[in-house]
Amino acid sequence: MRITRFLCYFYYKKNKAPKSNTCSLPNNYILTKLKKYIMAKDPKLIISTFPVVSQYLSDIKKNHGLSVPFITCITDVVDGWEWITPNCDKYFVATKDVKKTMLKMGIKSEKVIVTGIPLREEFLGSLKPLLSFSLPEGGTIVVIMGGGMGLIPKEKNFYHWLNNLEKVTTLVLTGHNKKIFNFISKLNLENIIPLGYTNEVATIMAKADLLITKAGGITVFEAIASKLPVILHQPKLGQEIENAKFIHKKSIGKITFNIEDLQYTITGLLNNKDRLMKYRTKIAKLSHDINMRVLAEESIKLLNCL
């Protein structure tokens, strides 16, 4: 808990003003290694998805003669100074609101492109492959994700409660976390299906009625692409809190902070199909404003300018 609070404090502190993103890591060693790596790979374009990497790339362009263009792709619904570097050629951001804030920070409009957060190809197509397993017909499908990081609920009573919900089947995606998978499996609950690592996440989301997950930017935008209402459970880190604020502001889901809150919210949503439908409608409208294919188009455009 103390580590989480420290990381959250550090996140907001380094984002509150210009130059607060200055990297304090041992620059010379890392810069030298990174420069050698880039020269060996000889890329035509670099896309950074991590703020510290963008800071190093900017330094290499300024002081070490790197001429390769680079793009910073911000992978959360955030707009802090930690992402801003003087030698970045373009920024790919999640929403129009993030772009508006970056313009106020002095970034030129033509350098900030609204792309959403990059997703796997299967989330962008309308046709999804068939699942390799069957689901009950006519019931409600709830999906819980975050198991790979150990971030799904671990209380036995919670799963027994879920199991007793009428006509509700819950899929618990545990990723590579075998401990969580075994824990859920040993409960042996009829309406709870644990799944390890799977390539069928896009299809599962397309069939689901409600997603319960951690507040990661990519997962949030996978839900948006799937037009799937979401409950973000226990956002703690700075970027998770900002992603949760986005969900709340756009009214496309709920945020919960403990098991009792989560159970109350699940019950409220599953008993109110109109509310779920309103969420889906708002998500569909939001997804129309975000063209995730722009990311590839703008990258190619930048290459063609060389």
C-alpha positions as CSV (number, residue, x, y, z in Angstrom):
1,M,0.0,0.0,0.0
2,R,2.8,2.4,0.9
3,I,4.6,1.7,-2.4
4,T,1.3,2.3,-4.3
5,R,0.9,5.7,-2.6
6,F,4.5,6.6,-3.3
7,L,4.1,5.8,-7.0
8,C,0.9,7.7,-7.2
9,Y,2.4,10.8,-5.5
10,F,5.5,10.6,-7.8
11,Y,3.2,10.3,-10.9
12,Y,1.3,13.5,-10.1
13,K,4.4,15.4,-8.9
14,K,6.3,14.8,-12.1
15,N,3.3,15.6,-14.3
16,K,2.4,19.0,-12.7
17,A,4.9,21.3,-14.5
18,P,7.3,21.6,-17.4
19,K,10.7,20.1,-16.9
20,S,9.3,17.9,-14.1
21,N,9.7,15.1,-16.6
22,T,13.5,15.4,-16.6
23,C,14.9,11.9,-16.3
24,S,17.0,11.3,-13.2
25,L,18.2,7.9,-14.1
26,P,21.9,7.3,-14.9
27,N,21.7,8.9,-18.3
28,N,25.1,8.3,-19.9
29,Y,25.0,4.5,-19.6
30,I,21.4,4.2,-20.8
31,L,21.8,6.7,-23.5
32,T,24.9,5.0,-24.8
33,K,23.3,1.6,-24.8
34,L,20.1,2.9,-26.4
35,K,22.0,4.8,-29.1
36,K,24.1,1.7,-30.0
37,Y,20.9,-0.4,-30.2
38,I,19.2,2.1,-32.5
39,M,22.2,2.3,-34.8
40,A,22.4,-1.5,-35.0
41,K,18.8,-1.8,-35.9
42,D,18.8,1.2,-38.3
43,P,15.1,1.9,-38.0
44,K,13.2,4.2,-40.4
45,L,10.8,5.3,-37.6
46,I,10.6,4.8,-33.9
47,I,7.3,4.7,-31.9
48,S,7.7,5.0,-28.1
49,T,4.9,3.9,-25.8
50,F,6.7,4.7,-22.6
51,P,7.5,8.3,-21.3
52,V,11.0,7.6,-20.1
53,V,11.9,6.1,-23.5
54,S,10.6,9.3,-25.2
55,Q,12.8,11.4,-23.0
56,Y,15.9,9.4,-23.9
57,L,15.0,9.5,-27.6
58,S,14.6,13.2,-27.5
59,D,18.0,13.6,-25.8
60,I,19.7,11.3,-28.4
61,K,18.2,13.4,-31.3
62,K,19.4,16.6,-29.7
63,N,22.9,15.6,-28.5
64,H,23.9,12.5,-30.4
65,G,22.9,13.2,-34.0
66,L,19.9,10.8,-34.3
67,S,17.9,11.8,-37.4
68,V,15.3,9.1,-37.2
69,P,11.8,10.5,-36.6
70,F,10.0,9.3,-33.5
71,I,6.4,9.3,-32.4
72,T,5.2,9.1,-28.8
73,C,2.1,7.0,-28.5
74,I,0.4,7.8,-25.1
75,T,-1.1,4.6,-23.9
76,D,-3.4,5.9,-21.2
77,V,-6.0,8.7,-21.2
78,V,-3.5,11.1,-19.7
79,D,-1.8,14.4,-20.8
80,G,1.0,14.9,-18.2
81,W,4.3,16.6,-18.8
82,E,6.2,13.3,-18.4
83,W,5.2,12.5,-22.0
84,I,6.2,15.8,-23.5
85,T,9.7,16.0,-25.1
86,P,11.1,18.8,-27.3
87,N,12.3,16.6,-30.2
88,C,9.2,14.4,-30.6
89,D,7.8,14.6,-34.2
90,K,4.3,13.5,-33.4
91,Y,2.1,12.5,-30.5
92,F,-0.7,9.9,-30.8
93,V,-3.2,10.4,-28.1
94,A,-6.4,8.6,-26.8
95,T,-9.1,11.3,-27.1
96,K,-9.9,14.8,-28.3
97,D,-9.9,16.0,-24.7
98,V,-6.3,14.9,-24.3
99,K,-5.4,16.8,-27.5
100,K,-7.1,20.0,-26.2
101,T,-5.1,19.9,-23.0
102,M,-1.8,19.3,-24.9
103,L,-2.6,22.3,-27.1
104,K,-2.9,24.4,-24.0
105,M,0.5,23.1,-22.9
106,G,2.0,24.6,-26.1
107,I,2.2,21.6,-28.4
108,K,1.3,22.5,-32.0
109,S,-2.0,21.1,-33.2
110,E,-0.5,19.3,-36.3
111,K,1.8,17.3,-34.0
112,V,-1.0,15.8,-31.9
113,I,-3.1,13.2,-33.6
114,V,-6.2,11.5,-32.0
115,T,-5.9,7.8,-32.6
116,G,-7.3,6.1,-29.6
117,I,-4.9,3.6,-27.9
118,P,-3.5,1.0,-30.3
119,L,-5.2,-2.4,-30.2
120,R,-4.7,-5.7,-31.8
121,E,-6.3,-6.1,-35.3
122,E,-9.0,-8.5,-34.1
123,F,-10.6,-5.7,-32.1
124,L,-11.0,-3.4,-35.1
125,G,-12.9,-5.7,-37.4
126,S,-16.7,-6.3,-37.1
127,L,-16.4,-10.1,-37.8
128,K,-15.1,-12.1,-34.9
129,P,-14.1,-15.8,-35.1
130,L,-16.2,-18.4,-33.3
131,L,-15.2,-19.3,-29.7
132,S,-13.5,-22.6,-29.2
133,F,-15.9,-23.3,-26.3
134,S,-19.7,-22.9,-25.9
135,L,-21.6,-20.4,-23.7
136,P,-25.1,-20.7,-22.4
137,E,-27.8,-19.3,-24.7
138,G,-30.0,-16.4,-23.6
139,G,-28.2,-15.6,-20.3
140,T,-25.9,-12.7,-19.3
141,I,-22.2,-13.0,-19.8
142,V,-19.9,-11.2,-17.3
143,V,-16.1,-11.1,-17.9
144,I,-13.4,-10.5,-15.3
145,M,-9.9,-9.6,-16.5
146,G,-6.7,-8.8,-14.8
147,G,-5.7,-12.2,-13.7
148,G,-2.3,-12.1,-15.4
149,M,-1.2,-9.4,-13.0
150,G,-3.0,-10.9,-10.0
151,L,-5.5,-8.0,-9.9
152,I,-8.8,-9.9,-9.9
153,P,-10.8,-10.4,-6.7
154,K,-9.5,-13.2,-4.5
155,E,-12.4,-13.5,-2.0
156,K,-14.1,-16.9,-2.2
157,N,-17.4,-15.5,-1.1
158,F,-17.4,-13.1,-4.0
159,Y,-17.3,-16.0,-6.5
160,H,-20.0,-18.0,-4.7
161,W,-22.1,-14.8,-4.8
162,L,-21.5,-14.5,-8.6
163,N,-22.3,-18.2,-9.1
164,N,-25.7,-17.7,-7.5
165,L,-26.8,-14.9,-9.8
166,E,-29.7,-16.1,-11.9
167,K,-28.9,-16.7,-15.6
168,V,-25.4,-15.2,-15.3
169,T,-22.2,-16.9,-16.5
170,T,-18.9,-15.4,-15.4
171,L,-15.7,-15.9,-17.4
172,V,-12.5,-15.2,-15.4
173,L,-9.5,-14.6,-17.6
174,T,-6.4,-15.3,-15.6
175,G,-3.8,-15.0,-18.3
176,H,-0.5,-16.7,-17.3
177,N,-1.3,-16.6,-13.6
178,K,-1.6,-20.3,-12.8
179,K,-2.1,-19.6,-9.1
180,I,-5.3,-17.6,-9.8
181,F,-6.5,-20.1,-12.4
182,N,-6.1,-23.0,-9.9
183,F,-7.8,-21.0,-7.2
184,I,-10.9,-20.4,-9.3
185,S,-10.9,-23.9,-10.7
186,K,-10.8,-25.5,-7.2
187,L,-14.0,-23.6,-6.3
188,N,-15.7,-25.8,-8.8
189,L,-18.6,-23.4,-9.4
190,E,-21.1,-24.2,-12.1
191,N,-21.5,-20.7,-13.5
192,I,-17.9,-19.6,-13.1
193,I,-15.5,-20.4,-16.0
194,P,-11.8,-19.8,-15.4
195,L,-9.7,-19.3,-18.6
196,G,-5.9,-19.2,-18.8
197,Y,-4.1,-17.3,-21.5
198,T,-6.3,-17.0,-24.6
199,N,-6.1,-15.4,-28.0
200,E,-9.9,-15.1,-28.0
201,V,-10.3,-12.0,-25.9
202,A,-11.8,-10.0,-28.8
203,T,-14.5,-12.6,-29.4
204,I,-15.2,-13.0,-25.7
205,M,-15.6,-9.2,-25.3
206,A,-17.9,-9.1,-28.3
207,K,-20.2,-11.7,-26.7
208,A,-20.1,-10.2,-23.2
209,D,-22.6,-8.0,-21.5
210,L,-20.3,-6.5,-18.8
211,L,-16.6,-6.3,-18.2
212,I,-14.9,-6.1,-14.8
213,T,-11.2,-5.2,-15.0
214,K,-8.3,-3.1,-13.9
215,A,-8.0,0.5,-15.2
216,G,-5.4,0.0,-17.8
217,G,-5.6,2.2,-20.9
218,I,-5.4,-0.7,-23.5
219,T,-8.1,-2.7,-21.7
220,V,-10.4,0.4,-21.5
221,F,-10.1,0.9,-25.3
222,E,-10.6,-2.8,-26.0
223,A,-13.9,-2.4,-24.2
224,I,-14.7,0.7,-26.2
225,A,-13.9,-1.1,-29.5
226,S,-16.2,-3.9,-28.3
227,K,-18.9,-1.5,-27.2
228,L,-18.8,-3.2,-23.8
229,P,-19.8,-1.5,-20.6
230,V,-17.1,-1.7,-18.0
231,I,-16.5,-1.7,-14.2
232,L,-13.0,-0.5,-13.3
233,H,-12.2,-2.1,-10.0
234,Q,-9.8,-0.5,-7.5
235,P,-7.8,2.1,-9.6
236,K,-4.8,3.0,-7.5
237,L,-1.9,4.3,-9.7
238,G,-2.0,7.7,-11.2
239,Q,-2.6,6.6,-14.8
240,E,-5.3,4.2,-13.6
241,I,-7.1,7.0,-11.7
242,E,-7.0,9.2,-14.9
243,N,-8.4,6.3,-17.0
244,A,-11.2,5.9,-14.4
245,K,-11.9,9.6,-14.5
246,F,-12.3,9.3,-18.3
247,I,-14.8,6.4,-17.9
248,H,-16.8,8.4,-15.3
249,K,-16.8,11.6,-17.4
250,K,-18.0,9.9,-20.5
251,S,-20.6,7.8,-18.5
252,I,-19.6,4.5,-20.1
253,G,-19.0,2.5,-17.0
254,K,-18.6,2.5,-13.2
255,I,-15.7,2.6,-10.7
256,T,-15.6,0.5,-7.6
257,F,-13.2,0.4,-4.6
258,N,-14.0,-2.7,-2.6
259,I,-15.9,-6.0,-2.9
260,E,-19.1,-4.7,-1.4
261,D,-19.1,-1.8,-3.8
262,L,-18.4,-4.1,-6.7
263,Q,-21.3,-6.5,-5.8
264,Y,-23.7,-3.6,-5.4
265,T,-22.6,-2.2,-8.8
266,I,-22.9,-5.5,-10.6
267,T,-26.4,-6.1,-9.2
268,G,-27.5,-2.6,-10.1
269,L,-26.3,-2.9,-13.7
270,L,-27.5,-6.4,-14.3
271,N,-30.9,-5.5,-13.0
272,N,-31.1,-2.4,-15.2
273,K,-30.8,-3.5,-18.8
274,D,-31.7,0.1,-19.9
275,R,-28.6,1.4,-18.2
276,L,-26.4,-1.1,-19.9
277,M,-27.9,-0.2,-23.2
278,K,-27.4,3.5,-22.6
279,Y,-23.7,2.7,-21.8
280,R,-23.4,0.8,-25.1
281,T,-25.0,3.7,-27.0
282,K,-22.5,6.2,-25.5
283,I,-19.6,3.9,-26.1
284,A,-20.7,3.5,-29.8
285,K,-20.8,7.3,-30.2
286,L,-17.4,7.7,-28.5
287,S,-15.9,5.0,-30.8
288,H,-17.1,6.9,-33.9
289,D,-15.0,9.9,-32.8
290,I,-11.8,7.7,-32.5
291,N,-10.3,6.2,-35.7
292,M,-7.7,3.8,-34.4
293,R,-6.5,3.1,-38.0
294,V,-5.2,6.7,-38.2
295,L,-2.1,5.6,-36.2
296,A,-0.8,3.5,-39.2
297,E,-1.8,6.2,-41.7
298,E,0.0,9.0,-39.8
299,S,3.1,6.8,-39.3
300,I,3.3,6.2,-43.1
301,K,2.7,9.9,-43.8
302,L,5.6,10.8,-41.5
303,L,7.9,8.2,-43.3
304,N,6.9,9.7,-46.7
305,C,8.0,13.1,-45.6
306,L,11.6,11.9,-45.2
